[in-house]
Every structure is written in C-alpha cells, then in structure tokens.
Amino acid sequence: MPRSVDIVIIGSGFAGLGMAIRLRQEGRDDFIILERAADLGGTWRDNSYPGCACDIPSYLYSYSFAQNPRWTRMFSPQREIWDYLRDCSKRYGLGPHLEYGAEVTSATWDEAAGRWLLEVMGSRPISCRVLVSGIGALHVPKIPEIAGLGSFSGTTFHSATWRHDLDLTGQRVAVVGTGASGVQVVPAIADRVKHLDVYQRTPAWILPRPDRAIRAAEHERFRRHPAALRLARNRVYWSLEARGVGFTVSARLQPVAERMARRYLERKVQDADLRARLTPTYEFGCKRALLSSDFYPAVQKPNVALVTSGIGCFTPRGIVDTSGVERPVDTVVLATGFDVSANVKHMDIVGRDGVVLNETWAHGVNAHLGIMVSGFPNLFLLLGPNTGLGHSSVVFMIESQISFVLSALRLLDGVGARAVDVRPEAQEQSVQAVQDDLVGTVWQSGCRSWYLDDTGRNISIWPRSTVRYWLRTRRLRRRDYRLDPGRSQPNRQIREGARA
C-alpha cells in the first residue's frame, strides 16, 4: 500500500531545496524530497570536474533568503556552492524530509482521488496531493554519437561524471567540447598532462572573468551588517539586468559586447591562424557567451593542440579527425554538455484521461510560464521550459517559480479545492507569447545551440527581463486556472487495498 504525504519534491538541487525551505517557512511540514543520488546538491554535486566554478557572481547565485557572508571568491568554485547547499539543508532542518536513493520512475494522476501516485525505485509507492519537480535541465549528460566510440580502448567519461580516481599526470588526453565546462576543464588540467588535444566544433565568444578573492574585511562587514550584503547582491542583480538589455530589449547593444570579446581575443592570442580558429562566425549571444581568463592562455601552451577539423571516428588507440589524421589518446573527456530537453522525460507522467506528458511534448516541450502543463493538475515544474537565462542567475527564476507554487497552494487551501490546473487556452497564450518575444532576438539569429530542440524551436530561454518574469509569477490570475472543488481523497489503490 502506498504511503501518503501532502507534497512530494523531486530533486535536491537549488530548486528542490529552495522549494522545501519556503514550505517550512510557511509552516508546511508534510512533504518529502526524493533524491535518486546518495547526497543532495544536484548540478553542483555532480559537476566536480577540475576548474568547475559558477559564471554568475556568488552574491546573486544564492537564495535571497539565505545570503552567505563567507563566499571566498566573487565567482564561487563548485565545492563551495555544494557546501552552501548542504549548509542550507542543515540550517533549515531539511534532513528528516530528505530521502536518498529514491528515483521516481512514474507518476499517475488519480482523478477520483485528486492525488498523484508515484512509483519509486527501491521504495513502496507514494501518494501525494501536490507534485513538484525540482529536477531542472542540466542532469542528463549528452553523449555524442561518434563512430567507434565504444571501440576506444582507453578511458572515456563525461565531465559531469569525473573520474577522480584517475591520475591524468603524464597522460595523453583529449577534451571534446569547448563550451562552459570545456573552457574550465582545459586550463585546469593542461599543466598536468603530457599532451592535450582540445576538439572544438564551434568557437565560443569569451569575455574575461572578473574574479577575485573576497577580503576578510568584507566578510566581517557582511557578517555584522546584513544590509550591506543585500546591497552587494542588488548591485550584481541590476548590473546583470543592464547587461541583459542587449539580449532582451535592444539588439543594437549586442555589437558592443561582441567588440569587447573580439578585442579580448586579439589581446590574448597573437597567432593569426589560431585566433581565426577561435573566432566565432555567429552573433554574440546566439550561443552561450562564456567567462574565462585562462582558456586562451591554456590553448597556447606547447603541450596543447586546438583541433578544429572535427572528429571523424574513434579507433582503439585514439581519434581520427575528418581530415584523416589519427591522434593517439589515453583518456577522453566528453565536455559535451547536457540534454536540456530531457527535464522530466525519463519519468512516465500520466495526467488526466490517461494523457502521457512525453506524448504531449512529442511535438514540442512547453509549459505555462515554464511551470504548469494543462491536463496535469497539481504538478509544478521548477526550471521548466523557457525559464533559462542568457544573462543572469537562474536562482532568481527558481525563487519566482517557488513563489508561484506557494500562491497555488494558498489558493487551493483558501477555497477548499483539491486540484488546480492551467486552462489550455491560457497555456497556449503564454507559450505563444514567449515564442513571439523570441522572434528577432539573437537566440534566433541562425546558429545551432543547446537552447534549441531538434526542430530549431527555442525551448530553453526566457526572452525578457527577470523583472517581467517575477511580475508574471507573483500571483495567479484566477481566470487562467481550473479549480476542482472538494478535498483530495486516498488514492484508488489505497481504497482498494483497504477493502481487500
């Protein structure tokens, strides 16, 4: 028989923990957090590769309600962010609510009961009134389909599953990919390896990362004066919003940023041929712009080679590029990013009338405000479709979505309803508005990026300011939602078990 709980949260990264903390702050304790791994942390637990750090200043890449006066750097390294999340869990007493090794494989809506029934690997089923997915988009490593990859006799792993037991000292290493993780891995291992081949499919626009150590005097001031810490956070927020104007409001500002990136490249790379191979041919911002002060110096080291001819195939002893040159390799690091379209696709989610979410999304992933999908009552997605950003912190977006979920819970309790569902027309209008706003933006300027699905449709980016998203999610517009009267009842399976 299923055990019953009011709210289930899936995932224990920034989204899941933030949701749990805010529930506790509102006096709601009847919830559990299901985490398939053995520890909390999500992206910042998994991505422990050398050089891993945030590309958003630490003061903003944290909860507004749990500011940290002890960040050691302006751009925090992975371990420090992971420690911050674990500290938040302890500070807000989430330990009793966390269940590890609990992978949700399916969720089915019981219309008669007004509840979700979850199948959980390694546990008995769980019945809940409200289901919140805090999985996010960066949790399924993207493994490229390259001929012969399985025949390679050396070691291969994705950057998100780093082999810390493997010593790369003196090895011949290939890093495949020069995106956000690649530009951090390459400088971190270049001096340790015997030789490093960096396989670049498409160059990225890169700006220097204005990182520095945070001084002890600053720590003391922020500890003694929380208002000073809030001010530092606000300064970062508004500076990023101003930078984002070129993305979200006026495309005329994009060439300014592109000129800055081009000048930075010219200063750092003197060799004309190498500089040409590192120069993008697409508009600044079409793909994710990167921050790095050590990638350009790293690819110019004598033991590092930038390979831009593309990968033809793998052999048992190395990699053959598309020009036919084979390079021997001991270890291959796949810095190839994540399948952002996956989100909750690894679960079988069945809503009203037996409608399957994966089938609903077969022709395009979308959701109302990135949070709700019509036909799936009391289901809320955090960091769902089109809620990613190209200029600021997704933690801000997460907090806006959490506020939306809390508003929905207050509405359910206030009117005595058992379920809330977004109306199809409201969802269609919301989704179309996002796609209309994307027209003419740099994200639709023609390059291929992980923002787009296989059809070329942007399923990742919120195309307006974060202020606008905050305003849209502050409260629910009642006319956009269907409310089912009456309290939720035990699931049909529970009732049948009781009768038996």
C-alpha positions as a Python dict, from the first residue, in 0.01 Angstrom:
ca = {
    (1, 'M'): (0, 0, 0),
    (2, 'P'): (127, 349, -83),
    (3, 'R'): (229, 580, 195),
    (4, 'S'): (60, 919, 189),
    (5, 'V'): (219, 1265, 205),
    (6, 'D'): (86, 1608, 113),
    (7, 'I'): (369, 1731, -111),
    (8, 'V'): (649, 1548, -291),
    (9, 'I'): (952, 1735, -425),
    (10, 'I'): (1173, 1555, -677),
    (11, 'G'): (1538, 1660, -670),
    (12, 'S'): (1762, 1822, -411),
    (13, 'G'): (1948, 2090, -603),
    (14, 'F'): (1882, 2464, -580),
    (15, 'A'): (1523, 2418, -698),
    (16, 'G'): (1421, 2130, -472),
    (17, 'L'): (1589, 2259, -158),
    (18, 'G'): (1461, 2613, -218),
    (19, 'M'): (1106, 2480, -250),
    (20, 'A'): (1143, 2279, 70),
    (21, 'I'): (1283, 2571, 268),
    (22, 'R'): (1000, 2801, 164),
    (23, 'L'): (744, 2534, 254),
    (24, 'R'): (892, 2513, 603),
    (25, 'Q'): (893, 2890, 633),
    (26, 'E'): (519, 2885, 561),
    (27, 'G'): (459, 2624, 828),
    (28, 'R'): (414, 2331, 588),
    (29, 'D'): (597, 2021, 710),
    (30, 'D'): (406, 1739, 541),
    (31, 'F'): (646, 1696, 249),
    (32, 'I'): (938, 1481, 138),
    (33, 'I'): (1227, 1537, -102),
    (34, 'L'): (1307, 1239, -321),
    (35, 'E'): (1667, 1229, -447),
    (36, 'R'): (1790, 947, -668),
    (37, 'A'): (2158, 1003, -574),
    (38, 'A'): (2324, 938, -239),
    (39, 'D'): (2364, 1304, -147),
    (40, 'L'): (2198, 1639, -213),
    (41, 'G'): (2325, 1910, -444),
    (42, 'G'): (2204, 1838, -798),
    (43, 'T'): (2424, 2001, -1062),
    (44, 'W'): (2675, 2118, -802),
    (45, 'R'): (2713, 1768, -662),
    (46, 'D'): (2758, 1601, -999),
    (47, 'N'): (2985, 1850, -1174),
    (48, 'S'): (3302, 1818, -971),
    (49, 'Y'): (3548, 1834, -1261),
    (50, 'P'): (3874, 2031, -1214),
    (51, 'G'): (3817, 2403, -1254),
    (52, 'C'): (3439, 2384, -1210),
    (53, 'A'): (3303, 2718, -1090),
    (54, 'C'): (2999, 2939, -1132),
    (55, 'D'): (2986, 3206, -1404),
    (56, 'I'): (2742, 3422, -1207),
    (57, 'P'): (2876, 3626, -909),
    (58, 'S'): (2830, 3440, -581),
    (59, 'Y'): (2615, 3708, -416),
    (60, 'L'): (2340, 3651, -673),
    (61, 'Y'): (2390, 3279, -728),
    (62, 'S'): (2237, 3202, -389),
    (63, 'Y'): (1899, 3226, -219),
    (64, 'S'): (1776, 3576, -138),
    (65, 'F'): (1652, 3443, 197),
    (66, 'A'): (1981, 3267, 282),
    (67, 'Q'): (2261, 3504, 193),
    (68, 'N'): (2614, 3380, 257),
    (69, 'P'): (2861, 3635, 400),
    (70, 'R'): (3150, 3387, 369),
    (71, 'W'): (3200, 3341, -6),
    (72, 'T'): (3573, 3327, -68),
    (73, 'R'): (3562, 3449, -429),
    (74, 'M'): (3338, 3662, -648),
    (75, 'F'): (3276, 3353, -865),
    (76, 'S'): (3250, 3054, -635),
    (77, 'P'): (3412, 2718, -710),
    (78, 'Q'): (3196, 2406, -723),
    (79, 'R'): (3281, 2273, -380),
    (80, 'E'): (3190, 2598, -210),
    (81, 'I'): (2847, 2609, -376),
    (82, 'W'): (2785, 2246, -283),
    (83, 'D'): (2883, 2322, 78),
    (84, 'Y'): (2646, 2619, 73),
    (85, 'L'): (2354, 2394, -29),
    (86, 'R'): (2438, 2141, 240),
    (87, 'D'): (2459, 2420, 496),
    (88, 'C'): (2116, 2547, 389),
    (89, 'S'): (1974, 2199, 433),
    (90, 'K'): (2107, 2181, 788),
    (91, 'R'): (2012, 2538, 877),
    (92, 'Y'): (1650, 2490, 775),
    (93, 'G'): (1611, 2137, 913),
    (94, 'L'): (1555, 1953, 587),
    (95, 'G'): (1735, 1635, 695),
    (96, 'P'): (1421, 1447, 808),
    (97, 'H'): (1249, 1531, 478),
    (98, 'L'): (1528, 1402, 251),
    (99, 'E'): (1519, 1050, 110),
    (100, 'Y'): (1818, 932, -94),
    (101, 'G'): (1840, 654, -349),
    (102, 'A'): (1476, 725, -432),
    (103, 'E'): (1434, 753, -808),
    (104, 'V'): (1081, 831, -924),
    (105, 'T'): (1004, 620, -1230),
    (106, 'S'): (640, 715, -1284),
    (107, 'A'): (367, 947, -1158),
    (108, 'T'): (-1, 888, -1234),
    (109, 'W'): (-288, 1126, -1159),
    (110, 'D'): (-585, 964, -986),
    (111, 'E'): (-879, 1180, -1092),
    (112, 'A'): (-1124, 1032, -843),
    (113, 'A'): (-889, 1083, -551),
    (114, 'G'): (-733, 1408, -669),
    (115, 'R'): (-385, 1278, -594),
    (116, 'W'): (-65, 1164, -762),
    (117, 'L'): (58, 807, -724),
    (118, 'L'): (434, 774, -758),
    (119, 'E'): (632, 462, -831),
    (120, 'V'): (974, 491, -665),
    (121, 'M'): (1266, 262, -736),
    (122, 'G'): (1374, 91, -417),
    (123, 'S'): (1070, 203, -219),
    (124, 'R'): (699, 141, -192),
    (125, 'P'): (464, 371, -389),
    (126, 'I'): (390, 719, -259),
    (127, 'S'): (61, 907, -277),
    (128, 'C'): (67, 1288, -272),
    (129, 'R'): (-167, 1578, -331),
    (130, 'V'): (96, 1804, -493),
    (131, 'L'): (399, 1705, -701),
    (132, 'V'): (687, 1948, -759),
    (133, 'S'): (968, 1865, -999),
    (134, 'G'): (1295, 2029, -898),
    (135, 'I'): (1496, 1828, -1149),
    (136, 'G'): (1589, 2115, -1378),
    (137, 'A'): (1752, 2077, -1719),
    (138, 'L'): (2120, 2002, -1653),
    (139, 'H'): (2110, 1649, -1518),
    (140, 'V'): (2128, 1418, -1822),
    (141, 'P'): (2481, 1419, -1974),
    (142, 'K'): (2478, 1442, -2352),
    (143, 'I'): (2695, 1170, -2505),
    (144, 'P'): (2776, 1239, -2872),
    (145, 'E'): (2708, 970, -3130),
    (146, 'I'): (3053, 926, -3283),
    (147, 'A'): (3153, 621, -3483),
    (148, 'G'): (3382, 383, -3296),
    (149, 'L'): (3342, 545, -2954),
    (150, 'G'): (3268, 208, -2799),
    (151, 'S'): (3582, 57, -2951),
    (152, 'F'): (3822, 300, -2785),
    (153, 'S'): (4046, 101, -2550),
    (154, 'G'): (4140, 394, -2326),
    (155, 'T'): (3931, 567, -2058),
    (156, 'T'): (3628, 774, -2152),
    (157, 'F'): (3400, 972, -1923),
    (158, 'H'): (3173, 1277, -1928),
    (159, 'S'): (3280, 1589, -1741),
    (160, 'A'): (2973, 1550, -1514),
    (161, 'T'): (3095, 1206, -1404),
    (162, 'W'): (3458, 1295, -1347),
    (163, 'R'): (3691, 1006, -1263),
    (164, 'H'): (3865, 1138, -953),
    (165, 'D'): (4035, 803, -908),
    (166, 'L'): (4220, 852, -1238),
    (167, 'D'): (4553, 1038, -1233),
    (168, 'L'): (4596, 1229, -1560),
    (169, 'T'): (4958, 1314, -1489),
    (170, 'G'): (5173, 1226, -1788),
    (171, 'Q'): (4879, 1108, -1996),
    (172, 'R'): (4773, 1198, -2350),
    (173, 'V'): (4427, 1347, -2303),
    (174, 'A'): (4156, 1467, -2540),
    (175, 'V'): (3886, 1708, -2429),
    (176, 'V'): (3586, 1704, -2663),
    (177, 'G'): (3397, 2032, -2646),
    (178, 'T'): (3477, 2394, -2569),
    (179, 'G'): (3154, 2506, -2408),
    (180, 'A'): (3101, 2616, -2049),
    (181, 'S'): (3259, 2305, -1895),
    (182, 'G'): (3531, 2263, -2159),
    (183, 'V'): (3676, 2610, -2109),
    (184, 'Q'): (3707, 2535, -1737),
    (185, 'V'): (3849, 2183, -1769),
    (186, 'V'): (4120, 2265, -2024),
    (187, 'P'): (4311, 2524, -1815),
    (188, 'A'): (4273, 2312, -1501),
    (189, 'I'): (4446, 2002, -1646),
    (190, 'A'): (4676, 2147, -1915),
    (191, 'D'): (4984, 2160, -1689),
    (192, 'R'): (4930, 1807, -1552),
    (193, 'V'): (4901, 1609, -1873),
    (194, 'K'): (5173, 1510, -2116),
    (195, 'H'): (4972, 1627, -2416),
    (196, 'L'): (4622, 1772, -2452),
    (197, 'D'): (4412, 1776, -2771),
    (198, 'V'): (4117, 2015, -2749),
    (199, 'Y'): (3845, 1927, -3002),
    (200, 'Q'): (3644, 2235, -3085),
    (201, 'R'): (3335, 2207, -3305),
    (202, 'T'): (3231, 2572, -3277),
    (203, 'P'): (3428, 2853, -3107),
    (204, 'A'): (3262, 3050, -2830),
    (205, 'W'): (3256, 3420, -2761),
    (206, 'I'): (3460, 3464, -2443),
    (207, 'L'): (3497, 3760, -2209),
    (208, 'P'): (3743, 3778, -1917),
    (209, 'R'): (3601, 3664, -1585),
    (210, 'P'): (3632, 3946, -1331),
    (211, 'D'): (3706, 3712, -1045),
    (212, 'R'): (3892, 3798, -726),
    (213, 'A'): (3927, 3682, -369),
    (214, 'I'): (3682, 3837, -122),
    (215, 'R'): (3877, 4002, 158),
    (216, 'A'): (3843, 3922, 528),
    (217, 'A'): (3728, 4278, 594),
    (218, 'E'): (3439, 4226, 351),
    (219, 'H'): (3342, 3903, 528),
    (220, 'E'): (3332, 4083, 860),
    (221, 'R'): (3130, 4374, 724),
    (222, 'F'): (2874, 4142, 564),
    (223, 'R'): (2851, 3933, 881),
    (224, 'R'): (2789, 4235, 1101),
    (225, 'H'): (2570, 4426, 855),
    (226, 'P'): (2335, 4202, 654),
    (227, 'A'): (2203, 4513, 477),
    (228, 'A'): (2548, 4559, 319),
    (229, 'L'): (2528, 4204, 185),
    (230, 'R'): (2182, 4270, 39),
    (231, 'L'): (2317, 4585, -123),
    (232, 'A'): (2606, 4388, -281),
    (233, 'R'): (2355, 4136, -414),
    (234, 'N'): (2131, 4410, -554),
    (235, 'R'): (2424, 4575, -729),
    (236, 'V'): (2511, 4248, -901),
    (237, 'Y'): (2148, 4187, -995),
    (238, 'W'): (2093, 4526, -1157),
    (239, 'S'): (2429, 4523, -1332),
    (240, 'L'): (2339, 4190, -1494),
    (241, 'E'): (1992, 4318, -1583),
    (242, 'A'): (2157, 4616, -1751),
    (243, 'R'): (2392, 4383, -1939),
    (244, 'G'): (2094, 4176, -2042),
    (245, 'V'): (1927, 4470, -2216),
    (246, 'G'): (2125, 4377, -2527),
    (247, 'F'): (1972, 4030, -2514),
    (248, 'T'): (1616, 4113, -2413),
    (249, 'V'): (1535, 4468, -2527),
    (250, 'S'): (1774, 4631, -2772),
    (251, 'A'): (1974, 4416, -3013),
    (252, 'R'): (2168, 4731, -3104),
    (253, 'L'): (2377, 4680, -2791),
    (254, 'Q'): (2492, 4333, -2899),
    (255, 'P'): (2771, 4458, -3126),
    (256, 'V'): (2923, 4641, -2828),
    (257, 'A'): (2966, 4318, -2635),
    (258, 'E'): (3091, 4142, -2947),
    (259, 'R'): (3358, 4407, -3000),
    (260, 'M'): (3470, 4366, -2638),
    (261, 'A'): (3501, 3989, -2685),
    (262, 'R'): (3684, 4031, -3015),
    (263, 'R'): (3935, 4276, -2863),
    (264, 'Y'): (3992, 4041, -2571),
    (265, 'L'): (4071, 3759, -2814),
    (266, 'E'): (4308, 3983, -3011),
    (267, 'R'): (4495, 4080, -2694),
    (268, 'K'): (4532, 3726, -2569),
    (269, 'V'): (4606, 3537, -2893),
    (270, 'Q'): (4881, 3679, -3113),
    (271, 'D'): (4900, 3394, -3364),
    (272, 'A'): (4673, 3490, -3654),
    (273, 'D'): (4584, 3134, -3755),
    (274, 'L'): (4494, 3027, -3401),
    (275, 'R'): (4300, 3348, -3346),
    (276, 'A'): (4100, 3286, -3664),
    (277, 'R'): (4008, 2936, -3547),
    (278, 'L'): (3896, 3076, -3210),
    (279, 'T'): (3679, 3347, -3366),
    (280, 'P'): (3304, 3271, -3386),
    (281, 'T'): (3114, 3341, -3707),
    (282, 'Y'): (2779, 3390, -3533),
    (283, 'E'): (2639, 3685, -3339),
    (284, 'F'): (2745, 3736, -2979),
    (285, 'G'): (2487, 3567, -2755),
    (286, 'C'): (2343, 3330, -3014),
    (287, 'K'): (2523, 3057, -2824),
    (288, 'R'): (2603, 3093, -2457),
    (289, 'A'): (2872, 3361, -2405),
    (290, 'L'): (3145, 3239, -2169),
    (291, 'L'): (3360, 3396, -1900),
    (292, 'S'): (3720, 3280, -1877),
    (293, 'S'): (4055, 3446, -1812),
    (294, 'D'): (4267, 3135, -1858),
    (295, 'F'): (4129, 2943, -2157),
    (296, 'Y'): (4311, 3142, -2426),
    (297, 'P'): (4647, 3115, -2245),
    (298, 'A'): (4588, 2741, -2195),
    (299, 'V'): (4533, 2657, -2564),
    (300, 'Q'): (4862, 2830, -2646),
    (301, 'K'): (5072, 2609, -2418),
    (302, 'P'): (5331, 2399, -2604),
    (303, 'N'): (5168, 2070, -2499),
    (304, 'V'): (4815, 2175, -2606),
    (305, 'A'): (4671, 2148, -2957),
    (306, 'L'): (4341, 2300, -3071),
    (307, 'V'): (4178, 2064, -3323),
    (308, 'T'): (3906, 2224, -3533),
    (309, 'S'): (3881, 1979, -3822),
    (310, 'G'): (3616, 1776, -3640),
    (311, 'I'): (3605, 1417, -3519),
    (312, 'G'): (3566, 1152, -3784),
    (313, 'C'): (3573, 843, -3566),
    (314, 'F'): (3736, 674, -3270),
    (315, 'T'): (3981, 388, -3301),
    (316, 'P'): (4103, 154, -3026),
    (317, 'R'): (4406, 379, -2973),
    (318, 'G'): (4283, 730, -3044),
    (319, 'I'): (4078, 973, -3250),
    (320, 'V'): (4076, 1025, -3628),
    (321, 'D'): (3973, 1374, -3738),
    (322, 'T'): (3775, 1446, -4054),
    (323, 'S'): (4095, 1516, -4248),
    (324, 'G'): (4216, 1162, -4176),
    (325, 'V'): (4478, 1242, -3910),
    (326, 'E'): (4484, 998, -3615),
    (327, 'R'): (4596, 1126, -3276),
    (328, 'P'): (4682, 875, -3002),
    (329, 'V'): (4495, 926, -2674),
    (330, 'D'): (4495, 762, -2331),
    (331, 'T'): (4188, 937, -2186),
    (332, 'V'): (3892, 1115, -2345),
    (333, 'V'): (3691, 1374, -2152),
    (334, 'L'): (3350, 1446, -2305),
    (335, 'A'): (3275, 1808, -2217),
    (336, 'T'): (2966, 1789, -2434),
    (337, 'G'): (2700, 1938, -2207),
    (338, 'F'): (2354, 1809, -2124),
    (339, 'D'): (2032, 1707, -2292),
    (340, 'V'): (1824, 2007, -2186),
    (341, 'S'): (1511, 1865, -2348),
    (342, 'A'): (1518, 1570, -2107),
    (343, 'N'): (1385, 1753, -1799),
    (344, 'V'): (1125, 1503, -1665),
    (345, 'K'): (1119, 1286, -1978),
    (346, 'H'): (1288, 995, -1801),
    (347, 'M'): (969, 954, -1594),
    (348, 'D'): (632, 830, -1712),
    (349, 'I'): (398, 1111, -1607),
    (350, 'V'): (32, 1038, -1676),
    (351, 'G'): (-225, 1312, -1625),
    (352, 'R'): (-599, 1346, -1676),
    (353, 'D'): (-770, 1098, -1905),
    (354, 'G'): (-453, 892, -1933),
    (355, 'V'): (-264, 1162, -2121),
    (356, 'V'): (113, 1098, -2110),
    (357, 'L'): (337, 1403, -2072),
    (358, 'N'): (605, 1265, -2303),
    (359, 'E'): (342, 1221, -2575),
    (360, 'T'): (212, 1573, -2513),
    (361, 'W'): (567, 1700, -2557),
    (362, 'A'): (644, 1484, -2861),
    (363, 'H'): (598, 1781, -3092),
    (364, 'G'): (749, 2045, -2865),
    (365, 'V'): (834, 2091, -2498),
    (366, 'N'): (632, 2374, -2344),
    (367, 'A'): (457, 2480, -2025),
    (368, 'H'): (259, 2772, -1891),
    (369, 'L'): (523, 3014, -1755),
    (370, 'G'): (753, 2712, -1766),
    (371, 'I'): (574, 2579, -1455),
    (372, 'M'): (242, 2408, -1536),
    (373, 'V'): (113, 2186, -1818),
    (374, 'S'): (-258, 2169, -1888),
    (375, 'G'): (-408, 1830, -1807),
    (376, 'F'): (-160, 1765, -1526),
    (377, 'P'): (-321, 1910, -1212),
    (378, 'N'): (-116, 1994, -903),
    (379, 'L'): (205, 1931, -1097),
    (380, 'F'): (463, 2210, -1089),
    (381, 'L'): (792, 2225, -1279),
    (382, 'L'): (1079, 2432, -1146),
    (383, 'L'): (1318, 2549, -1419),
    (384, 'G'): (1083, 2409, -1679),
    (385, 'P'): (1075, 2502, -2049),
    (386, 'N'): (1182, 2855, -2148),
    (387, 'T'): (1288, 2966, -1800),
    (388, 'G'): (1664, 2957, -1855),
    (389, 'L'): (1860, 3279, -1889),
    (390, 'G'): (2134, 3416, -2108),
    (391, 'H'): (2235, 3700, -1879),
    (392, 'S'): (2154, 3644, -1511),
    (393, 'S'): (2105, 3393, -1229),
    (394, 'V'): (1859, 3107, -1263),
    (395, 'V'): (1831, 3105, -883),
    (396, 'F'): (1627, 3424, -919),
    (397, 'M'): (1399, 3243, -1163),
    (398, 'I'): (1370, 2947, -926),
    (399, 'E'): (1260, 3173, -642),
    (400, 'S'): (998, 3335, -866),
    (401, 'Q'): (864, 2990, -956),
    (402, 'I'): (861, 2884, -590),
    (403, 'S'): (651, 3191, -509),
    (404, 'F'): (410, 3085, -784),
    (405, 'V'): (377, 2736, -635),
    (406, 'L'): (316, 2879, -289),
    (407, 'S'): (44, 3104, -433),
    (408, 'A'): (-119, 2797, -590),
    (409, 'L'): (-108, 2613, -257),
    (410, 'R'): (-266, 2908, -76),
    (411, 'L'): (-536, 2923, -342),
    (412, 'L'): (-612, 2552, -307),
    (413, 'D'): (-634, 2576, 70),
    (414, 'G'): (-818, 2907, 70),
    (415, 'V'): (-1108, 2794, -148),
    (416, 'G'): (-1107, 2432, -35),
    (417, 'A'): (-1021, 2296, -379),
    (418, 'R'): (-842, 1968, -430),
    (419, 'A'): (-673, 2046, -761),
    (420, 'V'): (-558, 2337, -974),
    (421, 'D'): (-493, 2302, -1347),
    (422, 'V'): (-395, 2565, -1603),
    (423, 'R'): (-656, 2611, -1874),
    (424, 'P'): (-540, 2504, -2224),
    (425, 'E'): (-608, 2847, -2374),
    (426, 'A'): (-407, 3021, -2101),
    (427, 'Q'): (-113, 2789, -2157),
    (428, 'E'): (-130, 2833, -2533),
    (429, 'Q'): (-135, 3211, -2495),
    (430, 'S'): (159, 3204, -2253),
    (431, 'V'): (369, 2974, -2470),
    (432, 'Q'): (295, 3170, -2786),
    (433, 'A'): (387, 3497, -2616),
    (434, 'V'): (731, 3357, -2533),
    (435, 'Q'): (787, 3232, -2886),
    (436, 'D'): (672, 3568, -3027),
    (437, 'D'): (913, 3750, -2796),
    (438, 'L'): (1196, 3528, -2921),
    (439, 'V'): (1143, 3636, -3282),
    (440, 'G'): (1418, 3871, -3390),
    (441, 'T'): (1634, 3806, -3084),
    (442, 'V'): (1996, 3697, -3100),
    (443, 'W'): (1892, 3349, -2986),
    (444, 'Q'): (1705, 3305, -3314),
    (445, 'S'): (1978, 3455, -3533),
    (446, 'G'): (2071, 3130, -3704),
    (447, 'C'): (2333, 2941, -3507),
    (448, 'R'): (2278, 2596, -3359),
    (449, 'S'): (2285, 2592, -2980),
    (450, 'W'): (2162, 2385, -2688),
    (451, 'Y'): (1888, 2642, -2645),
    (452, 'L'): (1710, 2485, -2944),
    (453, 'D'): (1541, 2149, -2989),
    (454, 'D'): (1584, 1931, -3297),
    (455, 'T'): (1330, 2137, -3491),
    (456, 'G'): (1509, 2466, -3421),
    (457, 'R'): (1250, 2581, -3168),
    (458, 'N'): (1387, 2756, -2860),
    (459, 'I'): (1275, 2559, -2554),
    (460, 'S'): (1526, 2696, -2304),
    (461, 'I'): (1545, 3075, -2288),
    (462, 'W'): (1318, 3330, -2122),
    (463, 'P'): (1341, 3615, -2374),
    (464, 'R'): (1254, 3906, -2145),
    (465, 'S'): (1389, 4058, -1826),
    (466, 'T'): (1382, 3868, -1500),
    (467, 'V'): (1175, 4155, -1359),
    (468, 'R'): (900, 4074, -1608),
    (469, 'Y'): (910, 3707, -1513),
    (470, 'W'): (889, 3800, -1144),
    (471, 'L'): (584, 4015, -1215),
    (472, 'R'): (415, 3736, -1414),
    (473, 'T'): (467, 3480, -1138),
    (474, 'R'): (396, 3690, -829),
    (475, 'R'): (38, 3570, -814),
    (476, 'L'): (-200, 3352, -1011),
    (477, 'R'): (-461, 3507, -1239),
    (478, 'R'): (-769, 3311, -1134),
    (479, 'R'): (-921, 3317, -1482),
    (480, 'D'): (-624, 3120, -1619),
    (481, 'Y'): (-687, 2817, -1396),
    (482, 'R'): (-945, 2549, -1338),
    (483, 'L'): (-1013, 2463, -974),
    (484, 'D'): (-1163, 2127, -883),
    (485, 'P'): (-1382, 2151, -570),
    (486, 'G'): (-1356, 1918, -274),
    (487, 'R'): (-1071, 1772, -77),
    (488, 'S'): (-836, 1513, -218),
    (489, 'Q'): (-909, 1156, -110),
    (490, 'P'): (-690, 847, -67),
    (491, 'N'): (-575, 703, -399),
    (492, 'R'): (-786, 439, -564),
    (493, 'Q'): (-512, 185, -497),
    (494, 'I'): (-523, 270, -127),
    (495, 'R'): (-901, 237, -115),
    (496, 'E'): (-894, -95, -296),
    (497, 'G'): (-621, -221, -63),
    (498, 'A'): (-825, -121, 239),
    (499, 'R'): (-1133, -305, 106),
    (500, 'A'): (-925, -615, 37),
}
